[in-house]
Amino acid sequence: MKTEAFVAILEDILQAPKGSLKMEDGPKTVKTWDSMAQVTILATIDQELHVELSDELVSKLTTVGQMIEVLKSQGLLQD
């Protein structure tokens, strides 16, 4: 999946305007990024990218940039 497509999915889940999410954004900066949104994001990663992330790794994914970095390192996102 292209990184742009993944960010568009995040924007949809978080009800954020297109192009508004920044790499440093996370639950502390996006009002709609609550625990339910986090579960939806993780379920979407599982469904769309066919990967289940460990609980330990998930606890470290607190920003858009961290998610992208981890998914790219696993070969799941491309520029």
C-alpha positions as CSV (number, residue, x, y, z in Angstrom):
1,M,0.0,0.0,0.0
2,K,1.2,3.5,-0.7
3,T,1.9,5.7,2.3
4,E,-0.5,8.3,0.9
5,A,-3.3,5.8,0.9
6,F,-2.6,4.8,4.5
7,V,-2.6,8.4,5.6
8,A,-6.0,8.9,3.8
9,I,-7.4,5.9,5.7
10,L,-6.2,7.5,9.0
11,E,-7.8,10.8,8.0
12,D,-11.1,9.0,7.3
13,I,-11.0,7.1,10.6
14,L,-10.1,10.2,12.6
15,Q,-12.5,12.4,10.6
16,A,-9.7,14.7,9.8
17,P,-9.6,17.0,6.7
18,K,-7.7,15.6,3.8
19,G,-4.0,16.6,4.0
20,S,-4.3,17.7,7.6
21,L,-2.5,15.0,9.5
22,K,1.2,15.6,10.2
23,M,3.8,12.9,11.1
24,E,3.9,14.2,14.7
25,D,0.1,13.9,15.2
26,G,-1.3,11.4,17.7
27,P,-3.9,11.1,20.4
28,K,-2.6,14.2,22.2
29,T,-3.0,16.4,19.1
30,V,-6.0,14.9,17.3
31,K,-9.2,15.4,19.3
32,T,-10.9,12.4,17.6
33,W,-8.0,10.0,18.2
34,D,-9.5,8.2,21.2
35,S,-9.3,4.5,22.3
36,M,-12.0,3.5,19.9
37,A,-10.2,5.2,17.0
38,Q,-7.0,3.4,18.0
39,V,-8.8,0.0,17.9
40,T,-10.2,0.9,14.5
41,I,-6.8,1.9,13.2
42,L,-5.3,-1.4,14.4
43,A,-8.1,-3.4,12.9
44,T,-7.7,-1.6,9.6
45,I,-4.0,-2.3,9.6
46,D,-4.8,-6.0,10.2
47,Q,-7.4,-6.1,7.4
48,E,-5.8,-3.9,4.8
49,L,-2.2,-4.9,5.3
50,H,-2.7,-8.5,6.5
51,V,-0.5,-8.1,9.6
52,E,-1.2,-8.3,13.3
53,L,1.0,-6.1,15.3
54,S,2.2,-7.2,18.8
55,D,0.8,-5.5,21.8
56,E,4.3,-4.3,22.8
57,L,4.7,-2.7,19.4
58,V,1.2,-1.2,19.4
59,S,1.9,0.5,22.7
60,K,4.8,2.4,21.1
61,L,2.8,3.6,18.1
62,T,1.7,7.0,19.4
63,T,2.0,9.1,16.2
64,V,1.2,8.9,12.6
65,G,5.0,9.0,11.8
66,Q,5.7,6.1,14.1
67,M,3.0,4.0,12.5
68,I,4.4,4.8,9.0
69,E,8.0,4.1,10.1
70,V,7.1,0.6,11.5
71,L,4.9,-0.4,8.6
72,K,7.6,0.7,6.1
73,S,10.3,-1.2,8.0
74,Q,8.1,-4.3,7.6
75,G,7.7,-3.7,3.8
76,L,4.0,-3.0,4.2
77,L,4.0,0.7,3.0
78,Q,5.8,2.2,0.0
79,D,6.3,5.9,-0.9
